[in-house]
Amino acid sequence: MRSGIVSQLHLRPYANRSRLYGRDALFISRRRLFSSTTVRRSTPEGALHGIKILDMSRVLAGPFCTQILADYGAEVIKVEQPGQGDDTRYWRVDGERPIWGDENNMSCYFAAVNRNKRSITVDVKKAEGKEILLKLVKNADILVENFIPGKMEQFGLGYDVLSKLNPGIIFASISGYGAQGPYAQRAGYDIIAAAEAGLLHITGERNGPPTKPGVALVDLSTGLYTHGAILAALQARHRTGRGQKIDSSLFETQLSLLTSVATVWLNMQKEATRFGTEHPSIVPYAAFQTKDSWIVCGAVNNRQFKILTELLGCAEAASDERFESNDKRIENRDELKVILDGYFMKKTTNEWLSALEGSGMPYGPINSMEESFKHPQTEARDMMRTVEFEAMVDGQLKMVGVPVKFSDTKTSIRRRPPLLGEHTEEILREIGVENIERLRQNRIV
């Protein structure tokens, strides 16, 4: 038995494992189905080493969720439809095509959320494809999918079926609106959830139209919520020996993200409005145009407001009765903004950064992508990584690093994003499937 397996206490309550080890019903799997052949022995084992995940999700929320878990050490098999695969393999920005080899169905969008995974293509709508998926489920800890609610049941792969086969399976379902309710059967899209659940209503300039955030915030946040829920379900399984179904949605995620804005409306029925970069309950706290670019700066209390006005050269504003408290500054935010705008325009961003250094104020420049990745903290925190990838013309793929650091169980980028079906034969052989060529000819894999 390989060292380290027992100590992880993964709880493996597979249907074909019956012997109990202590009160936690620890089941030890001998089969290393999802083991990576490319990981060097010196690579530290991540916190989720040994956890096995089937990723049947596409686009962003689900793949982002499973990539986080993969970065933490989980072993992930991405299950894709033969021939097509995840739609985002083909979602390229203008001018992106030349960086990829002519024969490769790959994009930066797909690559951003699918590292540390292997890819198998299986048509689960066909009987033999379904049997392959069921074999994979027997040795999995987690399955993540983002079909419209009820679709997995139509495939004969719903939680009720899979949990009988593997009582320890954690079945995470991501959808647009959740499994119940009048909108349950609607497809889920980031910007639609952002619109219907309030985000676009509060995003944009005060007198301007609604504005979409620069990234798919609702999708990404749903992936974050779901990854945390999966870890909680793993802990519950540690106590009970049983898996469970997790149901998350874009709509509910976005309602949750309204936080204080929602609480104000629920308790006061005060309608929220757009504030641009300004803060609804702290003034001043906004982006200000300088002589050459932009800076974000704020004062979260009266002491900081006094410091800011002295640095700007308008100390008299601190004693102006219109601005003597945060409540007063909120009432007179427009008048104060005009004053501060005029002073910030007198110097360049770098001059203001130098003046604010050591002040204890919250401040920072609005950086471009180039400036963000040249930021000294980016290098200091290992937030830009490069992996070898033959699908790229120059053979290298640059990626954003892992944002959370562990003192002992290090995170790692062990695999570059997989090509469509790249590991199909390898995975099929691991679970004892034969006649692989016939399966290919019949487009089952």
N, C-alpha and C positions, 0 to 999 in steps of 0.2 A: 504494500500500500504506500502511495506517495506521501511523503511527510507534509504536514500542514493541512491535509484534507479534514481530519477529524476535528482539529482545533477550531475550524471555522464555524461549526455548528450551523450548517445551512438548513437543516431540517429537510430531508428529502423524502416526503411521504408518497413515493411512487406506488402505483397500484401493484407492481410486481415486487415490492419490498415489504416484508412483513415483520422482520425482527426489530424490536425496540431497544434503544440504548438509553437507559435512564429516563427521568421524568419528561425530558424534552422530546422524546420519541425521535431521536436522531437517526436518520436513515443515510447510509453511506453508499453513494453510487460509485461503482467501479468503472463504469464506462465514461471515457473522457471525450464524449462526442464533439464538444465544441472547442476542444483544445486548439491553440494556435501553433502552427508549425514555424512561424517566423519570429516568435518572441525569443530573444536571447536569454540565456539562463541568468545573466546578471540583472535582468530587468526586475525591479521590485514588484511583488504581487500587490495589485490594487485592493482596495477595501472590499470590492465585490468579486474578487477572484473566485472562480468556481460557480458563480451564478450564471445560469444559462437562459437566454432570452430569444424568443421567436418574434421578429419584428415584421408584422404584416401591414404596417402603416406606410403611407405615402405622403409626399409633399413636405410639410414642415413641422407641425406640432408633434406628431408621433415620432418621426425620425430624430428631431431635436431631443425629445425625451430619451430615446434609446441610446443616442450618442453620449449623452451625459452619463448614463449608466455604464456604457462601454468604456468611456474615459476613466471611470472609477474601477475598472477591472473586469466588468461582466463580459461574457462571451456571447456575442450577438450574431444570429443568422438572420439576414434580411431576405424575406420571402417575397419574390416578385413574379409578375405574370410573364410567361414566356413571350419573347418577341418585342414587348413594349417596356415592361418594367415601370418603375416610378416615373411619372410624367416629368418630374423636375430634372431628369437626366437631359432633357431637351430644352430647358428654359435658360437660354443664354442672353446676356445683355448685348447691346449693339457693339460690334467690334470684337466679341469674345471668340468667335470661331477660330481665328488663326492660332490661338494658343494651344488648341487641341489637335491631336492627330486626326487625319481624315476619316479613319475607320472607327473612331471612338465616340460612342454615345455618352457624353459626359458634359457637365457644366459646373461652373463655380457654385451655383445654387445647390446642386446635388452634393457636390464635394464638401460643402460647408457643414453638412449635418449627417454624414454617413461614413465617417472614418471609423476605424476599429470594428468593422463588420465584415462578415462574409456574405456573399450573395448566392442564393439558389433560386432558380426559376421553376415554379410548379403551378400547373393549372388545377386549382382546388375545386373547380366546377366539374371536373371529370373524376370518375370513381377512383382510378389508380392514383391520381394526384391527391385526392382526399386521403387515401390510405397512407401516402408518403407523409402528408402533414400530420396525421395521427401518430405515426411512428416518431416523428420529431417531438410531438407534444409529450410523449411518455417520459422523456428525459429532460424536459424543460422546467424551469422555475416560473417563468413569466411569459405571457403572450400579450403583445400590444397590437391593437388594430384600430383603424379609424374609418371603417365602412359606415354607411347609414345604418342606424339601429335596426336589427332584424336580419340584416344581410348574412351575417355569420350563421344564424340559425337556418337560413335558406340553403346555405352550403352544407348543412349538417354538422357545423363546427361551433355551435353555440356553447356558452359556458356550461350548461347542464350536461352536454355530451362530454366535453373535455374534462370536466371535474370528476366524472365517473371513471374516466380512463386514468386520470392523474389528480387525486384529491388535493395535492399540494399546489396545483397550478394557480397562479395569480393572473387573472384575465383582465387586462386594462383596456377599456373601450373609450375612445375619444370621438366625439361627434360635434355637430354644430350646436345642437340645442339640448342634448341629453336624451335618455331613453324613453322618457314619458313627456306628455304634454302635447298640445295641438301642433307644435312646430317640429316634433321629433323626427318626422320623415323628410325634413328639408335638409339639403346639403349644406355643409358648413364652410364659410369663407371668412377669412380674417376681416376684410373691410366691412362685410355685412354685419358681422358680430360687433365690430367697432361702432357701426352706425346704430344698430338696434339696441345695444346695451349701453349707450350713453357716451362713449369715448369721443366720437366726432363732434358731438354737441359742445364739448368743453375744450376742443383742440383747435387752435387757430387764433388769429388776431381778433381783438374785441369787436371791431367793425368790419371784419372780413368773413369770408365763407369758411365752412368746416375744412379742416386740413388733416390729411392722413399722416400719422407718424412716419418717419423715414424708414422704419423696418416693420415687419409684420408682428407688431407688439402682442396682439391677442393670441396668435398662433404660438409664438415663443413662450408667452406666459402660461398658456395651457400645457405646453410641454414641461415647463418647470413645475407646475402644480402636480401634473401626473407623475413625474419622476419622484417627487416627494411622497405622494400617496403610495406608490409602489414600494418604496423603502419602508413606509409605515406598515404596509401589508406584510412585508417580509418579517418585520419584527413581531407582528401579530401571529404569523405562522410559527415563529420561533416558540411562542408560548403554547399555541393550540395544536400545532401540527397540521392545520388546515389552511388551504388557500382561500381566495375569495374573488369576487368580481368588483372591479373599480369602474365607475361611470363618471367621466368628466366631459365638459363641453366648453366650446369657445364662448357661448353666451353667458354661462354662469361665471366663467373666469373673468370676463370683462366686467360684469356686475360687481364682482368681488374687488376688482382693481379700482373701482370708484372710491373706495375707502371713505375718507373724510367727506368728500363731496356727497356721497350717498347718505352718510349719516346726518349731514346737515339737512338734506331734503326730507329724509324720513322723519326727522324730529321737528322740523320747522316749516316744511313745505316751501322752502326757499329755492327757487329754480336756479340751477347753476348756469353760468355764462362763460364765454371764452375770455381768456386773459392774455393770450399770446404767451410770451415768456414770463409774464408777471405772475406773482403768487396771489391766490385769492385771499389769503389771511395773513400775509406778511408784506409790509411795505416799508422801504423799498427792497425788492428782490426780483431782479429782471436782467435782461440783456440790454446793454447800452452801446450805442455806436460811438466809436472813438474816431480820432483823426484819420486812421488808416484801416480799421476793421471793427471787430466787436469784442466786448468783454461781458461776462456775467458777474454781477456783484450784488451783495445784499447786506442788510443789517437786521438781525433777528431780535434785537432788543434796543432799548434807548441808549445804552452805553455804546453799542456798535454804531448806532446812528450818529452819535456825537463824533466818534472817531472818523466815520466816513465823511461827514461834512467838513471836518477840519482838514482831512487829506485832499478833498476836492477844492478847498478854498472858499467854501460857503458856510462857515461855522455859524453864521447868524440863523441859518435854517433850523438848527437844533433848538433854538430858543423861541422860534416862531410858534405861537399857540396853535396854529393849524396842524403842526407836526409834532406836538409835544408828547404824544403817546402813539403806540401802534394803532389803536382804535381811531385816533384822529387822522393818522397818516392814511389809513384805509379810506376814510371819508373824503380825504382830499388828495387821493393818489394822483389824479390828473395834473393838478397844480404842481405837486412835488416832482413828478416825472419830467415836466417841462424844465424845471430848474436844474435837475440833475443831468438831463440830456445836454444842456448847454455847457456844463462844466466838463463832462466826459469828452466832448468833442474837441476840447482844447489841447489834448495830448494824444500820442499814439498808444496803442495797446501795450507795447513793451514798456513805455514810460509809466503807465498806470500799474502794470505788474510790479515794476520796481518800487513804486511808491507804496503799494499795498503789502509788499513783502514784510512779514513779521508783525503785521497789524492784528492778526487774529480774526480778520474778517473772512467770510466765505467769498471767494473770487476765483476766476479762471478765464482764460481765453476761449473763444469758440473756434476749435481747431478743425481743419480739413482732415480728410483721411490720411494724407501724407504726414501732416503734423501730428496726428494722433499716434501713428505707428513709429514716428521718430521721437515721441515723448520719452524722456528718460525712464519713467516708470514702466513703460512697455517692455523695454529690454531688461530692466531690473527684476521684473516679475515673470519673465519668460513667456510673454504673451504673443510672440510671433514665432512659429515653428515652420520648419521646412522638411518635407518628406520626399523621397524618391518616388516618381510616378511616371512610368513609361508612356502613359496616355498623353502626357503633355509634350509639346514639341521640344522644350528645353530639358525635359526629364525631371523637373522638380515642381512640387506643388507647395506653395506657401499657405499656411493656415493660421487661424487664431488659436492661441494656446488655451490651456485649461484654466479657468479663472479661480478655482478653489484648490488650495494646497493642503496636503495631508502630511503630518510630520513623519509618520511611519509607513503607511500603505500608500505609496506614491501613485499619482496618476501617470498615465503614459499614452502616447500615440504609437500603438503597436502595429497598426495596419493603415495604409492609405485607403481611400474610398474604393469599393469594389467595382469592377466592370460588371455589366449585366450578366448574371448567371455564371460568373467566373469560377465559383466553387461548387457548382452543381454536382459534378461527378464525384468530387472529393467527399462531399457531405453524404451523397447517396451510398457510397461504398462504406462509409462509417456506420450507417444504420442497416447495412446488409442488403441493400437493394441491388438486384441483378437485372440483366437485360436492359441496361441503360440506353444502349443504342436504339432499341425498339421504342422505349419511352420517348426518345428524341424524335424518332420518325413519326410517332403518333401525336407529337406536340403536347405531350403531357408534361415534359420538362424542357 
